[in-house]
């Protein structure tokens, strides 16, 4: 997807360094050293969904500071990780569609933070889960393992 030959073209072409740096910046708590670009994106999806779940719990428990931290982390993952990793020049309509989705997710996350809206956070999780599942399904080496 990024620098590996299998992902030398498409919406993420040549963006391995961006993804790796973004992943490190957003603080997802899994080692990225040695992770292939596909795995880095999978970790970003996991971190995003984990942050959304944490924010939802914090809203239910009325822990404002924890909610703000979790949503801020989710926003950084979307903006600095997933969105920054897109190659809009070479990625065609897929990259443009993902960019639009990530923009929408960032807006919904910000509004959920402002309004303490659990339903908006649930919507974000429901939009990301199919992407995470599809991404997992195309993992390099998956066919060999099946």
LINPEBEL-V297981 format. One record per residue. N is the residue number from 0. RES is the residue in one letter. OMEGA is omega in whole degrees, -180 to 180 (NA if undefined). NEAR is the number of other ideal C-beta (glycine too) atoms within 8 Angstrom. Layout:
# LINPEBEL-V297981
{{N RES OMEGA NEAR} {N RES OMEGA NEAR}}
This chain:
# LINPEBEL-V297981
{{0 X -179 9} {1 X -175 15} {2 X -179 8} {3 X -179 12} {4 X -178 4} {5 X -178 6} {6 X -179 13} {7 X 175 8} {8 X 178 5} {9 X -171 12} {10 X -176 12} {11 X -173 16} {12 X 175 12} {13 X -174 8} {14 X -177 13} {15 X -179 11} {16 X 178 8} {17 X -179 9} {18 X -179 17} {19 X 179 12} {20 X 179 8} {21 X 180 14} {22 X 180 13} {23 X -178 8} {24 X -176 9} {25 X 171 13} {26 X 175 6} {27 X -167 11} {28 X 174 3} {29 X -178 5} {30 X 179 5} {31 X -180 11} {32 X 179 4} {33 X 179 4} {34 X 178 10} {35 X -177 7} {36 X 179 16} {37 X 180 14} {38 X 179 9} {39 X 179 15} {40 X 177 14} {41 X 178 12} {42 X 176 13} {43 X 177 17} {44 X 179 13} {45 X 180 10} {46 X 178 13} {47 X -179 14} {48 X 177 12} {49 X 180 8} {50 X 178 13} {51 X 178 15} {52 X 178 9} {53 X 179 10} {54 X 179 16} {55 X 177 11} {56 X -180 9} {57 X 177 12} {58 X -180 12} {59 X -178 7} {60 X 179 7} {61 X 177 5} {62 X -172 7} {63 X -177 7} {64 X 179 6} {65 X 178 12} {66 X -179 13} {67 X 179 9} {68 X -178 8} {69 X 180 13} {70 X 177 15} {71 X 178 9} {72 X 178 12} {73 X 178 14} {74 X 178 11} {75 X 179 11} {76 X -180 16} {77 X -173 14} {78 X -173 11} {79 X -179 10} {80 X -174 17} {81 X -177 14} {82 X -179 13} {83 X -180 11} {84 X -180 14} {85 X 174 14} {86 X -175 13} {87 X -179 9} {88 X -176 4} {89 X -173 10} {90 X 177 14} {91 X -175 8} {92 X 178 5} {93 X 179 9} {94 X 179 15} {95 X 179 10} {96 X 178 8} {97 X 178 13} {98 X 179 11} {99 X 178 8} {100 X -180 10} {101 X 175 13} {102 X 178 9} {103 X 179 9} {104 X -180 12} {105 X 178 12} {106 X -179 8} {107 X 178 11} {108 X 179 16} {109 X 178 10} {110 X 178 10} {111 X 178 15} {112 X -178 12} {113 X -173 6} {114 X -176 7} {115 X -172 8} {116 X 180 9} {117 X -179 10} {118 X 177 6} {119 X 178 12} {120 X 176 15} {121 X 177 9} {122 X 179 9} {123 X 179 14} {124 X 179 11} {125 X 178 7} {126 X -176 11} {127 X -175 13} {128 X 178 9} {129 X 176 7} {130 X 179 10} {131 X 180 12} {132 X 179 8} {133 X 179 8} {134 X 178 12} {135 X -178 8} {136 X -180 7} {137 X -179 7} {138 X 177 10} {139 X 179 7} {140 X -179 6} {141 X -180 9} {142 X -179 5} {143 X -179 5} {144 X -176 5} {145 X NA 4}}
